[in-house]
Amino acid sequence: MGVSKSICGVKEDNLEKMKEAILAGEIEISEAPAGFAPPDSFDSATPWPSCAKVIDDIRDQSNCGCCWAFGGASAASDRLCIATNASSSVPLSAEAVCFCASSDGCGGGFLQATWGYVKRGAVTGGNQADTGPLGGGFCSEFSLPHCHHHGPQGADPYPAEGSAGCPNQSSPKCPKQCDSSAKAPHNDFSKDHYKFTGSIQSYGNEAAIQNAIMTAGPVETAFTVYQDFENYVSGVYKKTSSTVLGGHAVRIVGWGLDGSTKYWKVANSWNPFWGEKGYFRIVRGTDECGIESQGMANGAGSWVGPTIF
């Protein structure tokens, strides 16, 4: 066991770094308004159907610890689409975020590095080999191979982590130009940048995360991965192990009830064959594995980019 340890790429002092950034005024704390009463269930793809393809895009971080970049790039893509009423339905590049916002993205990173980078401007780019619901033609696709991320193989066609087809990865260089497969208007690296104005926000409890999602779309968060999470296939996860494998960044897209059990609906970056079609559910309301204390996304403001009308 422990095969997922190399891809749990949130550094262990992420929460402390976030608190330091809050004290320094680099990140704002956002709370739910007084009297906030969220519904029992919510799924971001439902109120924003024109952005469902973006929201339901499950990516694959390969055998590389850049979950911190994937969770943020995906949540930012969702929020960009929602904020522009789907006039900009594009995936922001995890390749650029992971390898430009950090000198060693596969070696792990911090959530705020993603949001700070996107605030300055990120190019478009989807999955390796242009796979996924949004297709290809974007500036900088993810360059590392798809992998089967432990657990039952099922219909997953990809090589297992640690095999010849999916070795442990070192970080490629920060891209400086678009891929040869990029198509207009996403083939000019100097122009294909999307960025947000306004603040980076922190959401540190259940209600704050729910309010943020209902207001502007999915948020990134981090949680502690325990050994039993490697066995996850379906259902609502609640840890039973005491063996810590590391920190992992993901994207919360909604919540619901399974009987009387409250859960978060969470998009992973371990391809759509993993878990519940790329998603997992985890107990909500008790800060299970720390998942409710490290929420992050862009706050109030607008987006700027070449295809925003």
C-alpha positions as CSV (number, residue, x, y, z in Angstrom):
1,M,0.0,0.0,0.0
2,G,1.0,3.6,-0.2
3,V,1.2,3.8,-4.0
4,S,-0.6,7.1,-4.0
5,K,1.9,8.8,-1.7
6,S,3.9,10.2,-4.7
7,I,0.9,12.0,-6.1
8,C,-0.3,13.5,-2.8
9,G,1.4,16.8,-3.7
10,V,0.1,19.3,-1.1
11,K,3.0,20.2,1.1
12,E,2.4,19.5,4.8
13,D,2.6,23.1,5.9
14,N,-0.1,24.2,3.4
15,L,-2.5,25.3,6.2
16,E,0.2,27.2,8.0
17,K,1.3,29.0,4.8
18,M,-2.4,29.9,4.1
19,K,-2.7,31.4,7.6
20,E,0.5,33.4,7.1
21,A,-0.8,34.7,3.8
22,I,-4.1,35.8,5.5
23,L,-2.2,37.7,8.1
24,A,-0.1,39.3,5.4
25,G,-3.2,40.4,3.6
26,E,-2.5,38.3,0.5
27,I,-5.6,36.2,1.1
28,E,-9.0,37.2,2.5
29,I,-11.2,35.1,4.8
30,S,-14.7,34.7,3.4
31,E,-17.6,33.6,5.5
32,A,-21.2,32.7,4.7
33,P,-23.6,35.6,5.4
34,A,-25.8,35.7,8.5
35,G,-28.9,33.6,8.1
36,F,-27.3,31.5,5.3
37,A,-29.5,28.4,4.7
38,P,-28.1,26.2,1.9
39,P,-30.2,23.5,0.3
40,D,-29.8,19.8,1.3
41,S,-28.1,19.1,-2.0
42,F,-26.3,21.1,-4.7
43,D,-24.3,20.2,-7.8
44,S,-22.6,23.0,-9.7
45,A,-23.4,21.5,-13.2
46,T,-27.1,21.8,-12.5
47,P,-27.6,25.6,-12.0
48,W,-25.0,26.3,-14.7
49,P,-25.8,23.8,-17.4
50,S,-24.0,25.7,-20.1
51,C,-20.8,25.1,-18.1
52,A,-21.5,21.4,-17.3
53,K,-18.8,20.2,-19.8
54,V,-16.2,22.3,-18.0
55,I,-17.3,21.3,-14.5
56,D,-17.5,17.6,-15.5
57,D,-14.0,17.6,-17.0
58,I,-12.1,15.1,-14.9
59,R,-8.3,15.4,-15.5
60,D,-5.4,13.2,-14.9
61,Q,-2.3,14.4,-13.0
62,S,-0.2,11.3,-14.1
63,N,2.3,10.0,-11.6
64,C,3.2,13.6,-10.6
65,G,2.5,15.4,-7.3
66,C,0.9,18.4,-8.9
67,C,-2.7,17.9,-7.5
68,W,-2.3,21.4,-6.1
69,A,-2.2,22.8,-9.6
70,F,-4.9,20.5,-11.0
71,G,-7.5,21.3,-8.3
72,G,-7.0,25.0,-8.7
73,A,-6.7,25.1,-12.6
74,S,-9.9,23.1,-12.8
75,A,-11.9,25.2,-10.2
76,A,-10.6,28.4,-11.9
77,S,-11.8,27.0,-15.3
78,D,-15.3,26.4,-13.8
79,R,-15.4,29.8,-12.3
80,L,-14.2,31.5,-15.5
81,C,-17.0,29.8,-17.4
82,I,-19.7,30.6,-14.9
83,A,-18.6,34.3,-14.6
84,T,-18.7,34.8,-18.3
85,N,-22.0,33.0,-18.9
86,A,-20.1,30.3,-20.8
87,S,-18.6,32.7,-23.4
88,S,-15.3,31.4,-22.2
89,S,-15.7,27.6,-21.8
90,V,-12.1,26.7,-21.8
91,P,-9.8,24.6,-19.6
92,L,-7.0,26.6,-17.9
93,S,-3.7,24.8,-18.3
94,A,-2.5,22.6,-15.4
95,E,0.8,22.2,-17.3
96,A,1.4,26.0,-17.1
97,V,0.2,26.3,-13.5
98,C,2.2,23.2,-12.2
99,F,5.5,24.0,-13.9
100,C,5.5,27.8,-14.0
101,A,4.1,28.5,-10.5
102,S,6.6,26.2,-9.0
103,S,10.2,25.2,-9.7
104,D,9.3,21.5,-9.0
105,G,5.6,21.1,-9.5
106,C,5.7,17.3,-9.4
107,G,7.4,17.6,-6.0
108,G,4.4,19.3,-4.5
109,G,3.1,22.8,-3.9
110,F,0.7,25.1,-2.1
111,L,-2.9,26.0,-3.1
112,Q,-2.1,29.7,-3.0
113,A,0.6,29.3,-5.6
114,T,-2.1,28.2,-8.1
115,W,-4.4,31.1,-7.4
116,G,-1.6,33.6,-7.3
117,Y,-0.4,32.4,-10.7
118,V,-3.9,32.4,-12.3
119,K,-4.5,35.9,-10.9
120,R,-1.5,37.0,-13.0
121,G,-2.7,35.1,-16.1
122,A,-2.8,31.4,-17.2
123,V,-3.0,30.0,-20.7
124,T,-5.5,27.4,-21.8
125,G,-4.7,23.7,-21.9
126,G,-6.5,20.4,-21.2
127,N,-5.6,16.7,-20.8
128,Q,-2.7,14.9,-22.3
129,A,-3.4,13.9,-25.9
130,D,-6.4,16.3,-26.0
131,T,-8.6,13.8,-24.2
132,G,-11.7,14.8,-22.2
133,P,-15.0,16.5,-22.9
134,L,-13.5,19.8,-24.0
135,G,-11.3,18.3,-26.7
136,G,-8.1,19.9,-27.9
137,G,-6.7,22.8,-29.7
138,F,-5.7,24.7,-26.6
139,C,-2.4,26.3,-25.9
140,S,-0.6,24.0,-23.5
141,E,-2.0,20.5,-22.8
142,F,-0.7,18.4,-19.9
143,S,2.4,16.6,-21.2
144,L,2.6,13.6,-18.9
145,P,0.9,10.3,-19.6
146,H,-2.5,9.1,-18.3
147,C,-2.2,6.5,-15.5
148,H,-4.4,4.0,-13.7
149,H,-4.5,5.3,-10.2
150,H,-4.5,2.2,-7.9
151,G,-7.6,0.4,-6.8
152,P,-9.6,-1.9,-9.1
153,Q,-8.6,-1.7,-12.8
154,G,-12.2,-2.0,-14.2
155,A,-12.5,-0.4,-17.6
156,D,-9.5,1.8,-17.0
157,P,-7.2,1.4,-20.0
158,Y,-4.1,3.2,-18.6
159,P,-0.9,1.7,-17.2
160,A,-0.6,1.4,-13.5
161,E,1.4,3.9,-11.3
162,G,5.0,2.8,-11.2
163,S,4.8,0.7,-14.4
164,A,6.9,1.3,-17.5
165,G,4.0,3.4,-19.0
166,C,3.5,5.4,-15.9
167,P,6.8,6.1,-14.1
168,N,7.3,8.5,-11.3
169,Q,7.6,11.8,-13.0
170,S,10.0,14.7,-12.7
171,S,8.9,18.2,-13.7
172,P,9.3,19.4,-17.2
173,K,10.2,23.0,-17.8
174,C,7.7,25.9,-17.7
175,P,6.1,26.2,-21.2
176,K,7.0,29.3,-23.0
177,Q,5.0,28.7,-26.2
178,C,1.8,27.0,-27.3
179,D,1.8,23.4,-28.5
180,S,2.0,22.7,-32.2
181,S,-1.5,21.3,-32.0
182,A,-2.9,24.6,-30.6
183,K,-5.5,26.3,-32.8
184,A,-6.6,30.0,-33.0
185,P,-7.5,31.8,-30.8
186,H,-5.4,29.7,-28.4
187,N,-2.2,29.3,-30.3
188,D,-0.4,32.5,-29.3
189,F,1.2,32.1,-25.8
190,S,1.6,35.8,-25.3
191,K,-2.1,36.5,-25.8
192,D,-3.9,33.3,-24.6
193,H,-4.0,34.4,-21.0
194,Y,-6.9,34.5,-18.6
195,K,-6.8,36.2,-15.2
196,F,-9.1,37.4,-12.5
197,T,-9.3,40.7,-10.7
198,G,-10.2,40.9,-7.1
199,S,-8.9,38.9,-4.2
200,I,-7.9,35.3,-3.4
201,Q,-10.3,34.0,-0.7
202,S,-10.1,31.3,2.0
203,Y,-13.1,29.3,3.1
204,G,-12.5,27.5,6.4
205,N,-15.8,25.8,7.2
206,E,-18.8,24.0,5.8
207,A,-21.1,27.0,5.4
208,A,-18.3,29.2,3.9
209,I,-17.5,26.6,1.2
210,Q,-21.2,26.1,0.4
211,N,-21.8,29.8,0.0
212,A,-18.7,30.2,-2.2
213,I,-19.8,27.3,-4.5
214,M,-23.4,28.6,-4.8
215,T,-22.2,32.1,-5.5
216,A,-19.5,31.5,-8.1
217,G,-18.8,27.8,-8.6
218,P,-16.5,25.0,-7.4
219,V,-13.6,25.6,-5.0
220,E,-10.3,24.0,-4.5
221,T,-9.4,22.4,-1.1
222,A,-6.8,20.1,0.4
223,F,-7.2,17.2,2.7
224,T,-5.1,14.5,4.4
225,V,-5.0,11.2,2.6
226,Y,-5.0,8.1,4.8
227,Q,-4.0,4.7,3.6
228,D,-7.6,3.4,3.4
229,F,-8.5,6.1,0.8
230,E,-6.5,4.0,-1.7
231,N,-9.3,1.4,-1.4
232,Y,-12.0,3.9,-2.4
233,V,-14.4,2.7,-5.1
234,S,-17.7,4.3,-4.3
235,G,-19.9,5.5,-1.4
236,V,-19.3,8.2,1.2
237,Y,-15.8,8.0,2.5
238,K,-15.0,8.3,6.2
239,K,-11.5,7.4,7.3
240,T,-10.8,4.2,9.2
241,S,-7.0,4.2,8.9
242,S,-4.4,6.1,11.0
243,T,-1.6,5.9,8.5
244,V,-1.1,9.2,6.7
245,L,0.2,9.2,3.1
246,G,0.2,13.0,2.5
247,G,-1.9,16.0,1.5
248,H,-4.0,16.0,-1.6
249,A,-5.7,18.9,-3.4
250,V,-9.1,18.4,-5.0
251,R,-12.1,20.4,-6.3
252,I,-15.5,20.5,-4.4
253,V,-18.3,20.8,-6.9
254,G,-21.3,20.2,-4.6
255,W,-22.9,18.3,-1.7
256,G,-25.8,16.1,-0.8
257,L,-27.3,13.5,1.5
258,D,-26.9,9.7,1.4
259,G,-29.7,8.7,3.7
260,S,-28.9,10.7,6.8
261,T,-25.2,11.1,6.0
262,K,-24.1,14.5,4.7
263,Y,-21.4,14.4,2.1
264,W,-19.3,16.6,-0.3
265,K,-19.2,15.7,-4.0
266,V,-15.5,16.1,-4.9
267,A,-13.8,15.9,-8.3
268,N,-10.4,14.2,-8.2
269,S,-7.6,14.4,-10.8
270,W,-7.0,10.7,-11.1
271,N,-8.9,10.3,-14.5
272,P,-12.7,9.5,-15.0
273,F,-12.2,5.8,-14.5
274,W,-11.3,6.2,-10.8
275,G,-13.9,6.2,-8.1
276,E,-17.4,7.4,-9.0
277,K,-16.6,8.4,-12.6
278,G,-13.7,10.5,-11.3
279,Y,-15.5,11.8,-8.3
280,F,-15.7,10.7,-4.7
281,R,-18.0,11.6,-1.8
282,I,-16.7,12.3,1.7
283,V,-18.5,13.0,5.0
284,R,-19.5,16.6,5.3
285,G,-19.8,18.9,8.4
286,T,-17.1,17.4,10.6
287,D,-14.0,18.6,8.7
288,E,-13.2,15.0,7.7
289,C,-9.5,14.7,7.0
290,G,-9.3,18.5,7.2
291,I,-11.2,19.0,4.0
292,E,-13.3,21.9,5.3
293,S,-10.4,24.0,6.6
294,Q,-8.4,24.7,3.5
295,G,-10.9,25.9,0.8
296,M,-9.6,28.4,-1.7
297,A,-10.7,30.3,-4.8
298,N,-10.9,33.7,-6.4
299,G,-13.3,36.1,-4.7
300,A,-15.5,38.9,-6.1
301,G,-14.2,40.5,-9.3
302,S,-14.2,39.8,-13.0
303,W,-12.2,37.8,-15.5
304,V,-10.0,39.2,-18.3
305,G,-9.1,37.2,-21.3
306,P,-8.9,37.1,-25.1
307,T,-12.2,35.4,-25.7
308,I,-14.2,37.1,-22.9
309,F,-17.1,39.2,-24.3
